[in-house]
Amino acid sequence: MLFLACLLALWCQTVNSLEITSVSPRRISVGGSTRLEIRGSGFAGDRLQGQNSVFIGAFECSVIDHYTTDTLITCETSPGDLGSHQLSVVVNGQDEALYCCVEYNEAYSPTLTAVVPAAGPPGTAVKLIGTAPWTIRRDCDQEAAAGPNDESCVGEVVFGDYLCDTGAGTDDASSIIDIRPDLPRYNDWNQYSVRCTLPDPSNEAETMMPGLATASNLNVSLHFEASLRGGMTVVELDAYKGTREGDSYLFQLYAVVDSVSPSLGSVAGGTEVTLQGRGFPDLSLGLGDTVDVDVAGSRCNVLSSNFTHLTCETGPQPEDYAPPPAIEGVWPGMRGLEMEIYKDAEDEVSGFNGLSKLNNTITINNSADGSFRLIETAQWDTPYNLTGTGRWCSKSKAFFIAPTPGYYRFATSINEYGTLHGSWLLENGTAMSKQLLISQGRTSRIDDFWSLKEEQWSPSLHLMAGQPILLEGAHCVRDADKNRGHFQVAVRIPNSVGSAQSLPEIQKLSVSGDNQQREQVISYLSGTGTDDIVLNMTVTTDLEHAWMLVQEYPTTLTFKPSINGTNLGKGFNVSVIESEQSVRLQLAQALDASPSEVGVLRWANETTVIYQIGLESAKFPGFGLNVEIVDRANPELPFTLPPVPSA
């Protein structure tokens, strides 16, 4: 009996010992969502209340309990930092096993380069384009050739909070993914493209989810099925678009108005108007959505709104209201630009002087077969898939309506040559007709509005808020290569608020002198460029007593931060010779803030010490600062301490 007990104890010890014997794969996507298989012994095998925790360095790997046993843990990785990290498994919050190492590797990280188109209404068919690591190209290419197994390669495509339909599990599944598609514009041998269709519940209201397909700016995630080859895509920065407010997004879902009823109403207001379409917010859900409607220069008070119908009551028409005037016989309205593509037309155009022939003597009807007209509603860009169309030309036009008053500049990116003209009305009513804004004769890459400098940029134009300008572009491709050519237009919008889409700031520093090590420190009060609070505090004395200010007997100050005039009771002492870094850390601690949210600069000369304090007003509304002198070597010293100015 004693012998049996020893065997049983030995068996229990062997089973319960925690050990990792292998991890697969060991190289994973930076974007996360790669499925790891961790093999070993001693893991918690409870599939209902699993007690296993897995970390790759500091990054959690979420355990999938129903794929986990006491000898196998399956987990899905989080996004992480490039490089090798130690993997740890903790069981029941106590026992820990370590394994070296798992590597976040760029070569195993799929990327997302573009969402095409970049905007559209509910129901839009989109294509996601990017680069795929060799593991995805190998496995997904085999599955794509096999047909309806693509859904095991592409896990999910999410726009905002909702799935984009790939057709997985249906007869359309074989069309989900293409490996190495013929997309010369993006010029990468390792390309992939994934197709999906955005939801449009207008014809299936009975299954509609709250908030589904409401107009908004969306980010996009593409998940190659969490497997040993897969992972989440890493979005390339050039793929992002930006709003005037500084928000980044990948796709703009916009509403469509199909009809307005009635078409006439009283100038005194009070007419109930119903808009029918799709993409309107459902205000009854209380999700915080808003919608504004203007009719004839007056706000139309929204009474109700759901996905397909919006009803509002008109206000009185302003006495000085006048409809927007026509520019070159065209009125601004609705979304989109008109574009015509002329195949094999460059021979007849033959240079800048011939561009005026487009949509004049050269038309869609008398151009080569395959010429066409389209309305583009996403961005000013020629179609990306004009394969088999060598020596082609384009003509396009659209209104740009200034969102704010200020000076605007337009820019082009063209392959190979083209022009941009503008027509607008000056404030005194003078018509500026077909003014040449840009003449670009050299090729620039896709989305490159900078490399050719002034050749790609218009002069500054002052526009009032709501003022339209009619822009007309024309371009041609000389190259007979049937996969070349593009015409893009961008605009620089005046804005005092810095954002992720702001123009890059370039600082040039020139240091001259003897051959000694030097250090240049550049300090920013705030890196956000948002609405800041900046306070200046100055301590000064006369030249006779200056040595006592900052040398042998440095003065001590007390900083007393307040919010909306209420002292926080977290004052701290600062010597006038103390570094700005030290002051910044103490002030951040007093405000329960991160040091990165507080900026401090310090200047000093013989007679004066100046502190400048900067914070973001949105995070610290009503911030104030009282400063007192609490210690000086000679009370008779003629110090002055001006009051701190308000923000």
QUIMOZI-V985047 format. One record per residue. N is the residue number from 1. PSI is psi in whole degrees, -180 to 180 (none if undefined). OMEGA is omega in whole degrees, 0 to 359 (999 if undefined). Layout:
BEGIN
N|PSI|OMEGA / N|PSI|OMEGA
END
This chain:
BEGIN
1|-39|178 / 2|-40|179 / 3|-42|178 / 4|-40|179 / 5|-40|179 / 6|-42|178 / 7|-42|181 / 8|-41|178 / 9|-41|179 / 10|-41|179 / 11|-43|180 / 12|-40|182 / 13|-39|181 / 14|-44|182 / 15|-38|187 / 16|-8|180 / 17|132|184 / 18|122|184 / 19|141|173 / 20|123|180 / 21|-29|180 / 22|153|175 / 23|134|179 / 24|131|355 / 25|167|180 / 26|-8|173 / 27|129|190 / 28|168|182 / 29|140|175 / 30|-28|181 / 31|-6|181 / 32|-170|177 / 33|23|168 / 34|137|180 / 35|123|178 / 36|143|171 / 37|117|181 / 38|117|182 / 39|146|181 / 40|-142|180 / 41|160|177 / 42|9|179 / 43|157|175 / 44|124|185 / 45|9|181 / 46|111|184 / 47|-13|179 / 48|-42|182 / 49|60|182 / 50|140|183 / 51|31|178 / 52|136|173 / 53|137|183 / 54|135|176 / 55|140|171 / 56|99|192 / 57|-123|179 / 58|3|189 / 59|124|184 / 60|143|171 / 61|113|188 / 62|120|183 / 63|133|175 / 64|98|191 / 65|-38|185 / 66|-6|172 / 67|21|187 / 68|139|175 / 69|-173|179 / 70|-7|177 / 71|-3|182 / 72|127|172 / 73|129|174 / 74|127|181 / 75|160|180 / 76|127|188 / 77|155|172 / 78|163|171 / 79|146|183 / 80|-180|181 / 81|146|178 / 82|143|176 / 83|174|181 / 84|141|182 / 85|147|177 / 86|136|178 / 87|135|179 / 88|141|175 / 89|125|178 / 90|129|182 / 91|128|178 / 92|28|177 / 93|10|185 / 94|-68|185 / 95|141|181 / 96|138|174 / 97|142|183 / 98|152|179 / 99|134|178 / 100|126|358 / 101|166|174 / 102|135|187 / 103|125|167 / 104|117|192 / 105|129|180 / 106|-36|182 / 107|-15|179 / 108|16|185 / 109|109|175 / 110|149|180 / 111|159|174 / 112|114|185 / 113|-36|185 / 114|149|169 / 115|120|186 / 116|122|355 / 117|170|181 / 118|-1|179 / 119|156|178 / 120|170|178 / 121|174|174 / 122|141|180 / 123|4|181 / 124|136|172 / 125|123|184 / 126|162|176 / 127|129|176 / 128|128|186 / 129|138|179 / 130|-166|177 / 131|145|183 / 132|140|175 / 133|167|187 / 134|-30|181 / 135|-42|179 / 136|-40|179 / 137|-41|181 / 138|-54|187 / 139|-43|183 / 140|-32|178 / 141|-40|177 / 142|-42|181 / 143|-37|179 / 144|-38|179 / 145|-30|181 / 146|-20|178 / 147|-121|195 / 148|38|176 / 149|10|185 / 150|-27|182 / 151|-21|176 / 152|-8|176 / 153|-48|177 / 154|113|183 / 155|-57|182 / 156|152|173 / 157|124|185 / 158|126|173 / 159|113|186 / 160|-119|180 / 161|7|188 / 162|150|182 / 163|143|170 / 164|128|189 / 165|115|178 / 166|-8|185 / 167|9|181 / 168|137|180 / 169|5|178 / 170|-178|178 / 171|-14|180 / 172|2|189 / 173|-31|184 / 174|-9|181 / 175|8|185 / 176|-48|191 / 177|142|170 / 178|133|175 / 179|131|185 / 180|56|176 / 181|163|181 / 182|83|181 / 183|75|187 / 184|-25|182 / 185|-38|184 / 186|-13|162 / 187|55|177 / 188|124|183 / 189|-23|185 / 190|28|184 / 191|159|165 / 192|162|168 / 193|138|181 / 194|132|181 / 195|145|172 / 196|167|182 / 197|129|180 / 198|150|182 / 199|145|174 / 200|94|186 / 201|10|185 / 202|-26|180 / 203|6|181 / 204|53|185 / 205|-24|183 / 206|-21|180 / 207|16|186 / 208|134|177 / 209|150|181 / 210|127|177 / 211|-1|183 / 212|130|173 / 213|22|174 / 214|138|182 / 215|131|180 / 216|168|173 / 217|127|191 / 218|147|165 / 219|161|189 / 220|138|173 / 221|135|177 / 222|123|185 / 223|107|169 / 224|125|194 / 225|129|184 / 226|91|183 / 227|-175|182 / 228|-11|181 / 229|-12|198 / 230|-153|180 / 231|173|178 / 232|144|179 / 233|149|172 / 234|122|185 / 235|126|176 / 236|142|187 / 237|-35|181 / 238|-15|180 / 239|-22|185 / 240|145|168 / 241|170|182 / 242|144|176 / 243|168|178 / 244|-29|181 / 245|-5|178 / 246|7|179 / 247|139|179 / 248|147|177 / 249|170|179 / 250|-25|181 / 251|136|178 / 252|114|177 / 253|116|184 / 254|156|180 / 255|156|179 / 256|130|175 / 257|117|180 / 258|-31|182 / 259|155|176 / 260|128|182 / 261|132|356 / 262|169|180 / 263|-8|178 / 264|150|178 / 265|171|183 / 266|140|176 / 267|-17|178 / 268|-6|181 / 269|-173|179 / 270|5|178 / 271|128|175 / 272|123|183 / 273|134|179 / 274|125|174 / 275|130|178 / 276|135|181 / 277|-134|177 / 278|150|181 / 279|3|178 / 280|151|178 / 281|148|174 / 282|99|185 / 283|-19|181 / 284|-15|183 / 285|-17|180 / 286|38|182 / 287|4|181 / 288|7|178 / 289|152|175 / 290|157|176 / 291|134|179 / 292|139|178 / 293|130|175 / 294|136|177 / 295|120|177 / 296|46|175 / 297|7|181 / 298|144|180 / 299|133|177 / 300|116|185 / 301|116|184 / 302|124|180 / 303|-38|180 / 304|156|179 / 305|133|168 / 306|-171|189 / 307|-37|187 / 308|-13|184 / 309|139|175 / 310|130|179 / 311|133|179 / 312|162|180 / 313|124|184 / 314|150|171 / 315|174|179 / 316|140|179 / 317|130|178 / 318|143|182 / 319|-33|183 / 320|14|183 / 321|138|174 / 322|135|179 / 323|152|177 / 324|134|180 / 325|154|176 / 326|145|174 / 327|119|184 / 328|37|177 / 329|12|183 / 330|139|178 / 331|140|176 / 332|143|178 / 333|147|178 / 334|-176|189 / 335|146|169 / 336|168|176 / 337|150|180 / 338|132|182 / 339|140|175 / 340|137|179 / 341|124|182 / 342|113|180 / 343|142|175 / 344|36|183 / 345|-10|187 / 346|-31|179 / 347|-41|180 / 348|-36|178 / 349|-55|171 / 350|51|174 / 351|176|185 / 352|-42|185 / 353|-23|182 / 354|-5|181 / 355|-26|179 / 356|-14|179 / 357|-22|183 / 358|133|184 / 359|25|176 / 360|-90|173 / 361|-24|174 / 362|118|182 / 363|171|176 / 364|-40|186 / 365|-33|182 / 366|10|176 / 367|176|182 / 368|156|177 / 369|141|181 / 370|-7|173 / 371|150|185 / 372|168|178 / 373|145|177 / 374|162|172 / 375|118|181 / 376|126|184 / 377|2|183 / 378|-57|182 / 379|163|182 / 380|97|184 / 381|137|175 / 382|156|182 / 383|143|185 / 384|-11|188 / 385|40|179 / 386|59|178 / 387|149|181 / 388|26|185 / 389|65|180 / 390|153|176 / 391|51|182 / 392|166|180 / 393|164|177 / 394|152|173 / 395|132|182 / 396|154|177 / 397|150|180 / 398|158|173 / 399|140|166 / 400|129|180 / 401|121|185 / 402|126|179 / 403|-28|181 / 404|158|176 / 405|147|178 / 406|-172|181 / 407|127|182 / 408|148|172 / 409|136|178 / 410|155|182 / 411|154|178 / 412|154|166 / 413|119|192 / 414|139|165 / 415|104|18 / 416|-38|179 / 417|154|181 / 418|177|182 / 419|160|172 / 420|123|177 / 421|155|178 / 422|145|176 / 423|129|181 / 424|170|179 / 425|132|174 / 426|166|182 / 427|-27|179 / 428|6|178 / 429|-6|179 / 430|132|181 / 431|126|172 / 432|109|191 / 433|122|173 / 434|52|178 / 435|132|179 / 436|117|181 / 437|-41|183 / 438|138|171 / 439|101|185 / 440|118|183 / 441|-4|178 / 442|155|184 / 443|137|171 / 444|153|182 / 445|166|175 / 446|133|177 / 447|16|178 / 448|104|180 / 449|17|191 / 450|-34|195 / 451|-31|181 / 452|5|174 / 453|-127|190 / 454|-21|179 / 455|-26|182 / 456|-2|189 / 457|143|177 / 458|165|168 / 459|164|176 / 460|131|179 / 461|129|179 / 462|123|179 / 463|145|175 / 464|160|177 / 465|129|181 / 466|-1|182 / 467|129|179 / 468|149|170 / 469|131|180 / 470|118|180 / 471|137|180 / 472|123|181 / 473|149|177 / 474|142|179 / 475|162|177 / 476|159|177 / 477|117|179 / 478|-33|187 / 479|134|178 / 480|-7|176 / 481|122|188 / 482|4|181 / 483|22|186 / 484|161|170 / 485|138|172 / 486|160|176 / 487|117|182 / 488|150|177 / 489|138|176 / 490|168|180 / 491|141|173 / 492|117|184 / 493|131|179 / 494|133|181 / 495|129|179 / 496|-6|182 / 497|122|177 / 498|152|181 / 499|176|180 / 500|-22|181 / 501|9|180 / 502|159|176 / 503|144|180 / 504|139|176 / 505|129|181 / 506|122|177 / 507|125|178 / 508|123|180 / 509|134|178 / 510|122|181 / 511|125|178 / 512|156|180 / 513|-161|183 / 514|174|186 / 515|69|179 / 516|151|177 / 517|134|181 / 518|158|179 / 519|127|177 / 520|120|180 / 521|124|176 / 522|123|183 / 523|135|178 / 524|135|175 / 525|-39|182 / 526|134|179 / 527|-1|186 / 528|-29|183 / 529|10|181 / 530|-174|183 / 531|107|188 / 532|154|167 / 533|125|178 / 534|120|180 / 535|140|179 / 536|135|180 / 537|127|185 / 538|132|172 / 539|129|184 / 540|158|175 / 541|177|179 / 542|168|187 / 543|-32|183 / 544|-36|185 / 545|13|187 / 546|-36|184 / 547|-26|181 / 548|-14|183 / 549|-49|189 / 550|7|184 / 551|-101|188 / 552|-37|183 / 553|71|182 / 554|141|181 / 555|144|176 / 556|136|180 / 557|155|169 / 558|123|176 / 559|126|180 / 560|95|180 / 561|149|179 / 562|160|175 / 563|122|181 / 564|39|176 / 565|-4|180 / 566|121|179 / 567|131|181 / 568|-10|181 / 569|24|182 / 570|44|179 / 571|159|179 / 572|154|183 / 573|143|181 / 574|127|171 / 575|144|183 / 576|-10|175 / 577|4|181 / 578|147|184 / 579|156|178 / 580|-30|177 / 581|-42|179 / 582|-43|179 / 583|-41|181 / 584|-45|181 / 585|-41|180 / 586|-40|179 / 587|-41|178 / 588|-40|179 / 589|-40|179 / 590|-30|182 / 591|3|185 / 592|43|184 / 593|165|173 / 594|143|177 / 595|-27|180 / 596|-14|181 / 597|0|183 / 598|137|176 / 599|137|178 / 600|129|172 / 601|148|181 / 602|132|173 / 603|148|178 / 604|141|168 / 605|-160|186 / 606|-36|189 / 607|-7|191 / 608|141|169 / 609|129|182 / 610|131|171 / 611|137|173 / 612|126|184 / 613|130|179 / 614|135|177 / 615|162|175 / 616|124|183 / 617|-30|181 / 618|-31|182 / 619|-25|182 / 620|63|182 / 621|137|178 / 622|17|182 / 623|137|175 / 624|167|183 / 625|121|173 / 626|138|182 / 627|133|179 / 628|146|173 / 629|121|184 / 630|-14|182 / 631|123|172 / 632|148|187 / 633|-35|183 / 634|109|182 / 635|-21|182 / 636|-3|181 / 637|133|185 / 638|63|175 / 639|151|169 / 640|143|181 / 641|91|181 / 642|153|177 / 643|147|178 / 644|128|180 / 645|155|176 / 646|166|183 / 647|none|999
END
